[in-house]
Amino acid sequence: MAADERTALTAALDRLWIQYLPLMQERVEILEAAARDLAAGPIPDDRQQEAQAAAHKLAGVLGTFGLTRGTELARELEIIYSRQNNPEASLAERLSSITGEIHTIVDSRK
């Protein structure tokens, strides 16, 4: 790929990032809320499904922007929320840690 093409691609990705950043931040907030709720007790099924969907969508979009670590972390959350029928409270700290790292990754791409 020529330098001009790389520059154009980078600019296009930057525009897309800015366009979708509020949606990605909303998804991170959903994951943060689910982890907080789990720390306080069982989470409702709809909250768990919402967290799984948010993690799934983040896994895809972060990979598109070359944020491989974010994709790996989001996939881990997706698996936890999809396999666990109301994840155990002991996972709350891990879920919070993963979500915090995703939050940092998203914020660092700005």
C-alpha positions, 0 to 999 in steps of 0.5 A, spaced: 500 500 500 502 506 498 503 512 503 497 516 500 493 510 501 495 509 508 494 516 510 487 516 507 485 509 510 488 512 517 484 518 516 478 514 514 479 510 520 480 516 525 473 519 522 469 512 524 472 512 531 470 519 532 463 517 529 462 511 533 466 513 540 460 515 544 457 508 542 463 504 544 463 508 551 456 506 552 457 499 551 463 500 556 458 503 561 454 497 560 459 492 562 461 497 568 454 497 570 454 489 570 460 488 574 458 493 579 451 490 580 454 483 580 459 485 586 452 487 590 449 481 588 446 477 582 444 481 576 438 480 572 438 476 566 436 482 562 442 486 565 447 479 563 444 479 556 445 486 555 452 485 558 454 479 553 451 483 547 455 489 549 462 485 550 460 482 543 459 488 539 466 491 542 470 485 541 468 486 533 469 493 533 475 494 537 479 489 532 477 493 526 481 499 529 487 494 531 486 494 538 487 487 539 488 487 546 481 490 547 478 485 542 481 479 547 478 482 553 471 483 550 471 476 548 473 474 555 467 478 557 462 475 552 464 468 554 463 469 561 456 472 560 454 467 555 456 461 559 454 463 566 447 463 568 448 469 573 456 469 574 458 468 581 459 474 585 467 472 586 468 474 578 465 481 579 472 483 581 475 480 575 469 483 570 471 490 573 478 489 572 477 487 565 472 492 563 477 497 566 482 495 562 477 496 556 475 503 558 483 505 558 484 502 551 478 506 548 480 512 552 487 511 549 485 511 542 482 518 542 
